[in-house]
Amino acid sequence: MWTRQHKQRNTGRLIIPSLCVAFLAYFGFHAYHGEFGIYSKYRLEAQAADLQGKLDAVKARRVDLERRVQLMHEGTLEKDMLDEQARKALNLSHADEITIMLPSQAR
């Protein structure tokens, strides 16, 4: 009479833990790299800081332009000063005027 003895294998014991490890690795990866993950949060914060800097620059430019427009209202600026600023901006002069060219460093 022959008897067979089977040796117990440990591979059956590793199936559930290996599935759990794969499950946790999948969701852990997507928690960091996903659309709403940790990495996306840092990227959005950096983009928000960059856009806030641009907004501050635009606000400062707007305040400067509003100040310059306020100076051109009637009664606050003399007509010859307005004429001088317009000629400087347009780079024009009359035929009877003398133009003195200054180096760009002297401005």
LINVENJO-V976294 format. One record per pair of residues at least 4 apart in sequence whose C-alpha atoms are under 8 Angstrom apart, sorted by the first residue. I is the first residue (numbers start at 0). GAP is how many residues later the second one is. D is the distance in Angstrom with one decimal. If there is no record, write none. Layout:
i	gap	d
I	GAP	D
I	GAP	D
//
This chain:
i	gap	d
9	4	7.0
10	4	6.8
12	4	7.8
13	4	6.0
14	4	6.2
15	4	6.2
16	4	6.1
17	4	6.2
18	4	6.1
19	4	6.1
20	4	6.0
21	4	6.1
22	4	6.4
23	4	5.8
24	4	6.0
25	4	6.5
26	4	5.9
27	4	6.5
28	4	6.0
28	5	7.5
29	4	4.5
29	7	6.8
30	5	7.5
30	6	4.8
30	7	6.7
31	5	4.7
31	6	4.8
31	7	5.7
31	8	8.0
32	4	5.5
32	5	6.9
32	6	5.8
32	7	7.1
33	4	7.9
33	5	7.8
33	6	7.3
34	5	6.3
35	4	6.0
35	5	7.0
36	4	6.4
37	4	6.6
38	4	6.3
39	4	6.0
40	4	6.2
41	4	6.2
42	4	6.2
43	4	6.0
44	4	6.2
45	4	6.3
46	4	6.1
47	4	6.0
48	4	6.3
49	4	6.4
50	4	6.1
51	4	6.2
52	4	6.3
53	4	6.2
54	4	6.1
55	4	6.2
56	4	6.2
57	4	6.1
58	4	6.2
59	4	6.2
60	4	6.2
61	4	6.0
62	4	6.1
63	4	6.3
64	4	6.1
65	4	6.0
66	4	6.4
67	4	6.7
68	4	6.9
70	5	5.9
70	6	6.2
71	4	6.6
71	5	5.7
71	10	7.3
72	4	6.8
76	4	6.6
76	5	6.7
77	4	6.4
78	4	6.1
79	4	6.1
80	4	6.2
81	4	6.1
82	4	6.2
83	4	6.2
84	4	6.1
85	4	6.0
86	4	5.4
86	5	5.0
86	6	6.4
87	4	6.9
92	4	6.6
92	6	7.8
101	4	6.5
101	5	7.3
102	4	7.2
//
